[in-house]
Amino acid sequence: MSDQPFAQQTVVVTGGGTGIGRAAALAFAAGGASTVIVTGRRPGRLAEVAALDSAIVPVTADVRTDEGTEAVAAAVQAAGGALDVLVHNAGVFRFSPPDTADPGVAREVLETNVLGPVLLGARLLPLLRSPGASVVVVSSRAGHNPSPGSSVYAASKAAAHSLTRTWAAELAPRGIRVNAVAPGFVRTEAYAANGLGPEEVEGLFTHVSGQIPLGRVAEPGEVAAWITALAGPDGSQVTGQIITLDGGLDVAA
């Protein structure tokens, strides 16, 4: 296969300023994409990623809002109007024990992880190349194998799994593929965003690594490799699939 599988393509990666989204954006750019639009709510982080490759275009946008989805659509139009790959990566994790239910936390998680992809997907659907476009949803192992204390997050990722399978069936007649990756523990900023300090994060990773058959947590680039594989020509016969990337944790559960 070509080492430029995304040559002259336009890609959108939501939540592209850090972690998995950042790694995916750089991978698409390295794969030849002419325009990789990265979205997020922190312009500084988006600018940092854009500085790494001239193909990357930062768009500050909250895709839970009409204004945010319109900003992304306008960027696609400016890039030529046809979208080849859409990666729904923007997401948040928040602890949600059942005895301390916080409506604000629940809304933030569900709106970001479920409503955002629904709204942006609907707005960009007319721009997705048909046939030939690909949608990849970044979900989580929690969507099918949740852990205590994460009920709202797990519910949001179960919804992401359902959306993936339903969209795959609905869009197959148009020649548009939809798949998802479901990582387990990945070395990203999500843990710090939930108030864990550096030593606590490393302690968590050390603990869970002992439970993971492969013995370690994943790096963002390992997840990005599967995102590009599903979006590219190697995945041309794959749709409606959810690929679990957890080092064998499901097997050990």
C-alpha positions in Angstrom: 0.0 0.0 0.0 1.0 3.6 -0.5 2.8 5.4 2.3 0.4 8.3 1.5 -3.0 6.7 1.9 -4.7 10.0 2.6 -3.2 12.0 -0.2 -5.2 15.1 -1.1 -7.9 14.2 1.4 -9.6 16.4 3.9 -9.9 15.1 7.5 -11.7 16.5 10.6 -10.5 15.4 14.1 -12.5 16.7 17.0 -10.6 17.1 20.3 -7.4 17.4 18.3 -5.4 19.4 20.7 -4.2 16.7 23.0 -3.8 12.9 23.5 -5.4 10.6 21.0 -6.8 13.4 18.8 -3.4 15.1 18.5 -1.7 11.8 17.6 -4.4 11.0 15.0 -4.1 14.5 13.4 -0.4 14.1 13.0 -0.8 10.6 11.6 -3.3 11.8 9.0 -0.9 14.6 8.0 2.0 12.2 7.8 -0.3 10.0 5.6 -0.6 12.7 3.0 -3.8 14.5 3.9 -3.9 17.9 2.4 -6.0 19.4 5.2 -6.5 18.1 8.7 -8.9 20.2 10.6 -8.5 19.9 14.4 -11.2 21.2 16.7 -11.3 21.9 20.4 -12.2 24.5 23.0 -8.6 25.5 23.9 -7.0 27.6 21.1 -3.6 27.4 22.6 -3.4 23.6 22.4 -4.8 23.6 18.9 -2.1 26.1 17.8 0.6 23.9 19.3 -0.5 20.9 17.1 -0.9 23.1 14.0 2.6 24.3 14.4 3.9 20.8 13.9 2.6 20.3 10.3 1.4 22.8 7.7 -1.5 20.5 6.8 -3.1 21.0 10.2 -5.8 23.7 10.5 -6.9 24.7 14.0 -10.6 25.6 14.5 -11.7 26.6 18.0 -15.2 25.2 18.3 -17.5 23.6 20.8 -19.2 20.9 18.7 -22.0 20.7 21.2 -23.3 24.0 19.8 -24.7 25.2 16.5 -22.0 27.8 16.3 -19.3 25.1 16.8 -20.7 22.8 14.1 -21.0 25.7 11.7 -17.4 26.7 12.3 -16.2 23.2 11.4 -18.4 23.0 8.3 -17.1 26.4 7.2 -13.5 25.1 7.5 -14.4 22.0 5.4 -16.0 24.3 2.8 -12.8 26.4 2.7 -10.8 23.3 2.1 -12.8 22.4 -1.0 -16.1 21.3 0.4 -15.7 17.5 0.4 -14.9 15.6 3.6 -13.1 12.3 3.4 -12.6 11.4 7.1 -14.5 12.4 10.2 -13.0 11.4 13.6 -15.3 11.9 16.6 -12.7 12.0 19.3 -13.7 14.9 21.5 -14.8 13.5 24.9 -14.5 13.9 28.6 -14.3 11.5 31.5 -15.6 12.4 34.9 -16.0 10.2 38.0 -19.7 9.7 38.8 -20.3 7.6 41.9 -24.1 6.8 42.3 -24.3 8.4 45.8 -22.9 11.8 44.6 -24.8 12.3 41.4 -24.0 15.8 40.0 -26.4 17.0 37.2 -23.8 19.4 35.9 -21.2 16.6 35.5 -23.8 14.3 33.9 -24.7 17.0 31.4 -21.1 17.7 30.5 -20.3 14.1 29.9 -23.4 13.2 27.9 -23.4 16.5 25.9 -19.7 16.1 25.0 -19.6 12.4 24.3 -23.0 11.8 22.7 -24.7 15.1 21.7 -21.5 16.5 20.1 -21.0 13.6 17.7 -24.7 13.6 16.8 -24.9 17.3 16.0 -21.6 17.5 14.2 -22.3 14.3 12.3 -25.6 15.7 11.1 -24.1 19.0 10.0 -21.2 17.4 8.1 -23.1 14.5 6.5 -23.9 16.5 3.3 -20.2 17.2 3.0 -19.0 13.6 3.5 -17.7 12.1 0.2 -20.2 9.6 -1.1 -19.1 7.0 -1.8 -15.7 6.7 -0.1 -15.9 8.7 3.2 -15.1 7.1 6.6 -16.2 8.0 10.1 -14.3 6.8 13.1 -15.7 7.2 16.7 -13.3 7.1 19.6 -15.2 5.3 22.3 -13.9 3.3 25.3 -13.8 -0.2 26.7 -16.1 1.3 29.4 -18.9 1.2 26.8 -19.1 -2.6 27.1 -17.1 -3.3 30.3 -17.5 -0.4 32.8 -15.7 0.1 36.1 -17.3 1.3 39.3 -17.5 5.0 39.7 -17.9 5.8 36.0 -21.5 5.0 35.3 -22.3 8.2 33.4 -19.2 8.0 31.3 -19.8 4.3 30.6 -23.4 5.1 29.6 -22.1 7.7 27.2 -19.7 5.3 25.6 -22.3 2.6 25.3 -24.3 5.2 23.4 -21.3 5.8 21.2 -21.2 2.0 20.4 -24.9 2.1 19.5 -24.4 5.2 17.3 -21.5 3.5 15.5 -23.5 0.4 14.6 -26.6 2.3 13.7 -24.8 4.9 11.5 -22.9 2.1 9.8 -26.2 0.5 8.7 -27.7 3.8 7.7 -24.8 5.1 5.7 -23.6 1.9 4.0 -26.0 2.5 1.1 -24.1 5.8 0.5 -20.8 4.1 0.5 -19.8 5.7 3.9 -18.1 3.5 6.5 -18.5 4.0 10.2 -16.3 2.2 12.8 -15.1 2.8 16.4 -12.0 2.2 18.5 -12.6 1.4 22.2 -9.3 1.9 24.1 -8.7 0.9 27.7 -6.2 2.8 29.7 -4.2 5.3 27.6 -1.5 7.7 28.7 -3.4 11.0 28.1 -4.3 14.2 30.1 -7.7 12.8 31.0 -6.6 11.6 34.5 -5.0 15.0 35.4 -8.2 16.7 34.2 -10.0 14.7 36.9 -7.8 16.1 39.6 -5.1 13.4 39.9 -1.5 14.6 40.4 1.5 13.2 38.5 2.4 10.7 41.2 -1.2 9.6 41.5 -1.5 9.1 37.7 1.7 7.0 37.6 0.5 5.0 40.6 -2.7 4.3 38.8 -0.9 3.2 35.6 1.4 1.0 37.6 -1.5 -0.6 39.4 -3.6 -1.3 36.3 -0.5 -2.5 34.3 -0.4 -5.4 36.7 -3.9 -6.3 35.6 -3.4 -5.9 31.9 -2.2 -9.1 30.2 0.2 -7.2 28.0 1.6 -5.4 31.1 1.2 -1.7 30.2 -1.1 1.1 29.3 -1.4 2.3 25.7 0.2 5.3 24.2 -1.9 7.7 22.1 -0.1 6.8 18.9 -1.1 3.2 19.2 -4.8 4.2 19.2 -4.1 6.6 16.3 -2.7 3.8 14.3 -6.0 2.0 14.4 -8.0 5.1 13.7 -6.0 5.6 10.5 -6.2 1.9 9.6 -10.0 1.9 9.9 -10.3 5.2 7.9 -7.9 4.2 5.2 -7.9 1.8 2.2 -6.9 -1.1 4.4 -10.3 -0.9 6.1 -12.3 -0.6 2.9 -14.4 -3.7 3.7 -14.8 -2.8 7.4 -17.9 -1.1 8.8 -20.0 -1.3 11.9 -17.1 -2.6 14.0 -15.8 -1.6 17.4 -12.2 -2.5 17.9 -11.2 -2.9 21.6 -7.6 -1.7 22.4 -7.0 -2.6 26.0 -4.0 -4.9 26.1 -6.2 -7.9 26.8 -7.9 -6.5 29.8 -11.3 -7.8 28.5 -9.8 -11.3 28.3 -8.6 -11.1 31.9 -11.9 -9.7 33.3 
